[in-house]
Each structure stands twice: as C-alpha cells, then as structure tokens.
Amino acid sequence: MALVGLIFNPLSGRGGAEAMSERIVDVLERRGFEVLTGVPGDLPEMRPDHLIVVGGDGTVRWVLEDAHRRWCGAVPDMLVIARGTANLLSHHLGRVTHLAGIPELLQSGHRRDIDVADVNGQLMLLMCGIGFDGAVVHEVVARRKGPITKLSYVMPALRTLLRPPTLEITVHADDRNVFGPAPASVIVANVREYGAGFPLAPDARSDDQLLDVTILPGATRAASVGFTLAAAARRLGRSRAIRLRASRVKVAGVAPVQVDGEAMGNLPVEIGLRPWRARFIVPGS
Ligand SMILES: [Mg+2]
C-alpha cells in the first residue's frame, strides 16, 4: 500500500486548503492509499512514497526545503494542488483539474525534474526579483492582514510607482561584471512564468541548469512603466533590457529583494543552483 504525505497550508486560498485536503484524503483512502496529513513544518517522520502539497508557491518552496532536510535528500515525487495567489508553479507544470484523477497521477502520471536554485542559502524555485518588484512585494507584506488576492498587489504597485525606491545595483554573472553600479531592477528566473501575467524571462527553461537574468536599467517611474508595457506587449527584446544566462549571479548594492513572491530583505544576494533537482508529478499527462 502506497503511503502519501499530504501537506496543506491552512492560510492558503482563504482557508479552502483544509477542506480540499479532506476531499483528497477521501479520494485516496477509497483507493487504498494510506495518507498522513499535516501542515508545513509538520512532515511525517516516515518518508512517504508521494507528497501532495495543497497551497501556494510559498508553501511548495517551504515543504521542498523541509522534505530535503528531513529525508536526507530523498524527496518523494511531489504533486502540487494550487491554492495560493499566483500559483506560478502550477502554471508551469499544469493544473490538477479533478481530484478524482489524483490516484492515477500518483501511480502513473508523467514526472518532470525541475532545477532548484538557491538565494543566500534559501531555496528558490521560481524567481528572485530585485528592485521594483521586490519593493512591491515588501509593500504587500507590510500591509498584509490575512489572506491576499491578486488585487492585493494593485495598490502596492501603484504606491511603488508613485514613490520609486532608491536602486543602485551591480550585477556579476559567473564572476563577470555585466552591469553597474547603476540604477536598475533585476529578475533572476528559473521558470518563464511571472506573477504579473507576462514573462520577464520569456526564454527561461527550468531544466537547463542555468538562471535567466533580465536587467531593466533605470529606476524612474518612466523606466518601470516602459518595461512593464514592453514585457506585456512581448517586446522586451526590443527594449533596453539586458538578458543573459549564467549559473551563478551576484547582485550587490541597494534594493529590496523578493524570492518566489515572498519578501527576503535587501541586497546583496548570491544566486546559484543546487546540485539536485525536484521531481514533480505533471497533471494532465
Ligand atoms: Mg534555467
């Protein structure tokens, strides 16, 4: 009998994660799976055959780090049931559309290995935003009262536009100075999906053991609006944006930082790839 660890974040999806978890447990137990349920930070002692995470991108990141530590690097295959705000990982992998199909997914669904990056010793799966979008996430966190929605980002983004943060950035990629010191925002991406709904790293691949770096020079309101419009129109290639790939990126200077949509202090950051990959179960396969 296969053992499943199911971790749900009670704060995700306005509390809906717990009710959804109960339905998943029901589906799995009817099909003979044994399920151990817990919240983040409460992984079962015994390593399960599969891991299901019900929550947002932040929950997945947290559980993956914890699972890698708990089971000495032998992380089980993970299935993500999106219950967060942005759910970029689910956009990347595909979304679970009906809970009744979960037993088949666990048994025979397609698997995909995803690079795991690292920012100052913390795990990163999606992207690190330095500068403008770091400032927006810091603003969201500072004003957060309970669960957030995509709308929670609108006012912080406008406020950041009205009072642009002071940004002074130097970027080294694989020990080569590629930018600065000068005002800019930087996105270091593992996947192409981005919270705003348009890609800032449109060519990023999550399995090439490289990080996609997009540098957006300037820190003025006009620069931020200009790049946003260029990215939304899929014309980043024709803007002044600098794009490159590297396996190690160091960014120093003055700017707020976000990792996978969560605030992570200020510069400096060192971003690299960990020597292992995470294996995810791909829905719809
Ligand atoms: Mg890559």
Boltz pocket constraint, residues with backbone or C-beta under 6 A from the ligand:
constraints:
  - pocket:
      binder: B
      contacts: [[A, 115], [A, 189], [A, 190], [A, 191], [A, 204], [A, 205], [A, 206], [A, 207], [A, 208], [A, 209], [A, 210], [A, 211], [A, 212]]
      max_distance: 6.0
